[in-house]
Amino acid sequence: VMSSSSSALLEMEIFQYIDAHQSDFIKDLKEWVAVESDSVQPHLRKEVMRMMALAADRLAALGATVNLVNLGSHQLPDGQVLPLPSVILGELGKDPQNPTVCFYGHVDVQPAKKEDGWNTDPYTLTEIDGNLYGRGATDNKGPVLAWINAVETFRALKLAMPVNFKFVIEGMEEAGSLGLEKLLEEENQSFFSDVDYIVISDNLWLSNKKPALTYGSRGNACFFVEVECGSKDLHSGTFGGIIHEPLLDLIALLDSLVDSTGHIQIPGIYESVAALTEEERKLFESIEFDLEEHRNNCGVKKFLYGTKEEILLHLWRYPSLSIHGIEGAFHEPGIKTVIPAKVIGKFSIRQVPHMDPLVVKKQVVEHLEGVFSKRNSPNKLKVSMPLGAKPWLADVNDLLYKAARRAIKTVFGEDPDFIRDGSTVPVARMFQTVTQKSVMMLPIGAADDGEHSQNEKISRHNYIEGTKLFAVFFLEISKLH
């Protein structure tokens, strides 16, 4: 084991190299951002393929063994069959003395067009006031490159690799990671057999300045509630006042789900929510979180709760129910005096430990059927749950988190906030469930990076310091063994 002084010298050498090569690292990001690897729109699929090839070449240049695994094809709702991009399984180093760290990232992006309200071309990385603007800069091309840059730094300085590396890089994350879970299951006994730790860097800090480590995320159960009276839309002059209108039924059903304080009205829904422990409450108290800043970020006048703790608890720790829309209703401008024959309400419930989506589904169905039966409506009701993702939770006292915490302290000079994510990170749960290894989310993007939004960015500071963080993290992991 290294003495602390030689360890400090090594860190200094690494930091100097990374600082000196900032412009190269930014040039690489510019090249990656220029590829319109949008996995959502079919006509750009070949660009996703091109991006996968670029990423594979970059790993090969590091000296990694790269396997591009073909996942076949998938069918779109319109019947069109598209090839799925290959998934990269890469490995570098096979020293049995070293721990093996597997990094997951994705190189596909959300759609973006200049006319959506971008100030710059979304596919030309542009630096303004220390921020690097471009689609994918923070989600997820920047963090993937930061990890690669960190590995490259050890090679360039001819340092012994402190850990063995594995890489899982995909090109369909923004479209639901099609085919990934099956691949993980197939590779569990082989590629993942010698993996000790899995690190995902595909999320953001809670603050613009203070680093964070993520140890949990909510799941999500999505619902359709369909009410139908007949086969065709009707005229409100001819039929208004004499029939049970499906939209009235639906609005009553949707209105019964959640009250004006945000409390979910479905009986039994809170019964399986894990009780809040004292240790956990302390984690919430120490978190740096600016309510005003958060409010300004989302442009609302007022939140449901007035304190930081209450806000964070309801964002991460308790379930929430959101109504997303109504299909089949007339939504264009102007007036159309129509009674829609069939309407579908869409809502979702964010799941937390220890809720079970199947139990939730049963509770939702029973509740909605109960409300509907009281209306004595002859219309047909159908409730379905097209998607149910479970929550993910890791142990903050795990060795992996200890190593990351020390690395953050070294690079940023302060302890991180331990945070959870209010949204769903299916890959974290997927990796943990399939491989049974310890999984950590180690974000390097700041709260205001605007992933999925207009003017997405990563700051030069976060990109470069994030590269240093990953490099020191490798050293910290090797010290554990």
N, C-alpha and C positions, 0 to 999 in steps of 0.2 A: 504493500500500500504506500502511496506517495506521501511524503511529508507535506505539511500545509504550505510551506514556502515554495517547494518545487511545483506544487499544484497551482499556486498563485502565478508563478512565472509562466507556466503553460497556458493558463487562462489569458494572461496578458498577450502572449504571442498569438493566440487564436484571435483575440479581439483586434489586434493590430492588423492582422491579415484581412479580417472581414471588413474593417473600416477602409483599408486601402483598396479593396475590390468592390466597393459599393456600386460604382458606375457599371461594372460588368454584371453584377447581380440585377441591376435595374434594367440593363439592356436585355438580359434573358427574359425578364418579366414582360418587357415591351414586346418581344418576339412571340411569347405565349399568348398575351392578351390580343394580339393582332389576328389570331385564329378564331373565327366565329363559331366556336364549338358548342353551339346551342343544341342540346339534346331533345328539346321540346318540339321544335319545328322540323318536320320530316325532310324538307328540302335542304336542311343544313347537316344532315347525318354524315355526309362525306367529309365535312369539316371536322366533325367529332373524330372520325377515323384518322384524319390527318394529325389531329392533336395527340391522339394516342400514340401514333408513330413517333412524333416529336419527343414525347415524354419517354418512350422506350429508348430512343437514341440517346437521350440525355443520361439515363441510368446506365446504359451500356458504356458511355464515355467515362463514367465513374469507375468502370471495371466490374459492374454488377452483371450477374447472369440474369437475362431477361426472358421470361416466357409470356408471349402474348396468347392468352387463352381465348379461343373462339367460343362465343356463347350462342351461336346460331342466329335466328331471326325472330321477330315478333310481328303480330298483326295489329294494325291500327283499326279503330272503330269503323273507318270507311272501307275496310277490307284490304287496304294496301299492305303488302308485306315488306318490312324493312330489316336489313341486317342489324344485329346488335353490335355495338363496338366491342372489341376484345377487351378483356381485363388484364392489366399487367400484374404478373407475379414476379417480383424481382428479388434477388438475394445477393448480398455482398458480405463475405467473411464467413468462415465456418469453424472458427476456433472453439473447440469444446470447453475451453476454460472461460470463455466470455458468455455473458448473458445475451439473449437474442431479443431485439426490439423490433416489432413489426409496426410500420407506419401506414395508416390508411389516408388516402386523399382522393379527390376527384378533379378532373380537368375539363369537365363539361360546365356550361354556364346557363344562366337564365336568359331568355330573350332580351334584346336591347336594341332600340333604334334612337338615333339622334333626335328625331321629332317627338319622342316620348317626353322630352323635357330635359335632355342632357345638355350641359353647357359645352361639352367637348364631344368629339367622336368617341363612342363607347369602345371601339376596337383599336383606338390609338392611345396607348398609355401616355398620359400628359401630366407633367408635374407642375402644380400650382401651390405656392406657399407651403412647400414641404409635404404635400399630399400627392399620391400617385393615383390619378383617376383613370378608370377603365373597367369594363365588365370583366368580372373574374379576378380583379386585383386582390380582393380579400376573400372571395368565395369562388374558388378555393386555390387558384393558381399561385397566388403569393405565398401562402403557407406551404404548399407542396414544394415550391422552389426554395423557400427558406430552409426546409429540411434537407433538400439536396445540396444546397450551398454549404450547409453545416458539415455534411459528410465530405464534400469536396475539400473543405478547409483542412481536414485531417490529412487527406491525400496530398494536397499541395504542399503542406508543411512536412511531409514524409513522417508523420506521427503514426504510432501504432494505433490501429482502430480499437477504441475502448469497448465496443460491443459488436456483435454480429447484427447486420441489418437485413430486414425483409421489407418489401414494399408491396402494398396492394393499391393499385391506382385504377380507378374506373372512369367511364365516360357516360354514365347514365344516371348519376345521382339526382340530378334535377328532374328526372322523369321517373323517379321511384326505384332506382337501383335494380332495374330489371335483370334477373338472372344471377345477381350477386349471391343471394342466400344459398341457392343450389350449389354454386361454385364453392362457397365456404364449407358446406357440408361434405362435398366430394373431396376437398383438400384437407379436411380436418385431421385425418390420420397421417397425412404426408407433409404438405407444405407447412402446416401449423403445428406439427407434432413437437418441434423443438423451440417454438416461440415461448418466451417468458412473459413478455409484456406487449400490449397493443396500445398504440397512441394515435388518437384522432385529433387533427387540428382543423376543424371545420365549423368553428363558431366564434363568438366574440366575447370580449371582456364586458363587464357590466358598466364600467366607467370609461371615460375617454382617456384617463391617465393611469389608473391603477390596475396592475396586472391581476388576472383571475385564473383560478383552476375550477373546472366544471366537474361536478361529481354526480349529477343527476339531470334527467329531463322528463317532462310529462309525456305520456302516451296520448293517443287520440282515437276516439271512436266516432266515426262519421255515420250519420243517419239520413235516410230518405223517408219522408212521410207523405204518402200519396192518397189523394181523395179524388174519387171519380164519380160523376153522376150519369154519364152516358157517353155516346160515341162522338158527339159533335158539340162545338161551341154554340151557345144560344144567344138570341137577341134580348136585351133587357126590357125592351118595350113589350115584347110578345110574351116573355116568360117571367120577367122580374115580378116578384111578389107572390108567385104561386109555386115556386120550387125551392128545394133545399140547395142553396148554392155551395158548391165545393170549396170556393175560396173563403166563404164565411166559416165553414167547418175548419178549414186549415188554419185560419188566423186564430180561431179559438184554441186549437190544439197547440200551435206555436206559443201562444200567449200563456199557456198553462205550464210551460217548461221552467221559466225562471222569473223571479220577481224583480222589482225595480232596484233592490239592493244587491242584485247579483246572485242571490241565493237560489240554488237549484231546487225546484219544487217536486222533483221525482222522489217518491217515498223510498227510503232505504239507501239512497245514493251515497250518503256520507258514512254509512255504517262501517265500511271496510277501510276507510282512510286511516293510515297509520297515525298513532298518537304522537304528538310533538314531544321530543325528549328535551331535557334541560341542556344537554351538550349542544343540541341542535339550535335551541333558542339563542344560546351564546354566539353561535356562528352567525346568526341573523343580525344580532346586535352590532357586531364588529364590522359589518359590511359598509363600504363607502358607496353611498347611493344618493344622488341628488334628485329629490322629488320634482323640483321645479324644472330642472334640465330635462328630465324624463317627460314631464308634461309638455314642455315646449317642443321637444322632439316629435311628439305625436299630435301636437296642435289642438288639444282639447282644453276646455275651460277648467275642468275639475275631475278628480278621480273619485272612485267609490269610497276610498279610505284615505285617512289623513296622515297616517304615520308610515315611515319607511318599513318598519317590521310588518305591518298589516298588508302593505302593498306587495312586498316580496313573498309573504306567506301565501297570498291569494294568486300570485303569479307562478309559484313553483311548487307549493306544498299542498294546495287544495285543488280539487277539480273545478273546472269552469265550463259553462255552456254558452256557445255562441251560435246565433242564427245567421246563416250565410246567404240565403236567397230563396226565391220561389220560381220554379220553372213552370211554364205554361200560362202564367199570368201576362197580361198586356203591360209591357214596360217601356214602350217607345213614347216620345213626347206627344202631347195632344190627348184628346179624349176619344175613346172607342167604346161604345156602349155594348160591350160583350160580356157574357157570362161564360168564363172558361169551363169546359166540360171536365178537364182533368188538370189538377195542379199538384206539384211536388214541392214540399218544403224541405230545405236542406239545413241541417244543423250538426254541430259536433260537440263532443264532451271530452275535454282534456283529462286524461287519466293520471292518477298518482298512485304510488304504492299504498295499499295492497289491493287496489281495485282490479277486478277481472272483467275484461270486455264482454265476456259471455254473460256474466251476471248482470252487468250494466245493461246489456241488450234486453235481457228479460225484464228488468225493472222499467226500462223505457217503453217497451211494448205494452206491458200491463197498465202502466200509467196512461198512455195515449188511448188505449182501448177503453179504459174506464171513463176518461173525459168524453170520448166520442159517443159511448153508449148513452150518456146522460143527455145528449143532444137529440136523441131519437131520430137521427138522420138515416134515410134509406140509402145514402151514398156508400160506395165501397171504400174501405180504408185498408191501406197496405203499408206496413212499417218494415224497413230493411236496414241492415248495417253493412254497407259495401266494404268498409275498411275498419279494422280494429288493430291499432298498434299499442303495445304495452309500454309502460314507463320504464326508465332505466335508472339504476341507482348504484353507485360505487361506494366503497369504504374510504373515507378521507384519511384514515390512519394506515392505509395500505402503503407498502414500501415505495411503490411507484409515485404516489402523491408526495411522500417525504422527499424523494429525489427531486421531483419537479419544484417543490417548494424551495429547496435549497438553491436550485439553479436560478429561480426567479429572484431570490434574495441577492445572489451574486451579481446578476446582470442589472437588475432594476433598483437594487438597494433597499427593497422593502418586501415584507411578506405579502403574498397574494390574498385576495378575497377568495373564500371558497363559495362558489355559486352554483345554482342549478339553472336549468334552462326551462322557460315556460313552454317552449315549443317542443316538437318531437324530433329526436335524432335517431331514426330507425337503425342506422348502422351500428351505433354504440350497443344497443340492445341485441342486435343481430350477432355481432362479434362475441359478446359476452355469453349469449345463450348457446351459440354453436360451438365455440372453442373452449368455454369455461375458463378462459385466461383472465388476468386482471386487465381491465380496459380503463384508459384515462382520456379525458378531453383536455388538451393543452392549447388554448386559443392564443393567437398573437395579434388578432385584429381588435381595434377599439370599438366602443359602443356606437360611435357615430359613422362607422364605415359604410352604412347603407347597402348591405348585401341585398340582392334582388331588387334594389331600388334604382332610381335615376342617380347619376353621379356617384356610383359606387367607387370607393377608394380604399387604399391602405396607405398610411403615412410612411414616408421614407424611414422615419424613426422606428416604427413598429416592425417594418420589414427587415431592417438591418439588425435592430436589437433582438428581434425574434429569431434571426439566424444565429446570433450569439447564444440566445437562450437554449436553442436546440443543441448547440455544440457543448455547452456546459452540462446540459441535461445528460448527454451521453456519458460524460465523465462521472457524473453523480450516480448514474445507474451502475457503472462498472465498479464504483466504490462499495456498492451494496453487496458485491459478490466476492 
